[in-house]
Amino acid sequence: MKEVTTNGVLAALEGVDHLHVTKEDFSTDLSKLGMDSIMFIGIVVALEEAFDCEFPDAKLLPTEMKTIQDMVDVLQELYEEQIR
């Protein structure tokens, strides 16, 4: 797994159709950014590919990861578990 950085997250999200996110949007509820279930899957896939990891199944719900920051937090936890 790669180290989680803000620039890495932003770069990964550039490829998600109809999603325009800045660092300031990280704490915004994704539904307010126009997210639907297809976009949620696109975000998850983009982040998994960019950081060479897999989100735990229990987290793969929009209710568990409501913001980009929630996703970054999960990525950071996965990264920290790996380096221990």
Secondary structure, 3 states (H helix, E strand, C coil): CCCCCHHHHHHHHCCCCCCCCCHHHCCCCHHHHCCCHHHHHHHHHHHHHHHCCCCCHHHCCCCCCCCHHHHHHHHHHHHHHHHC
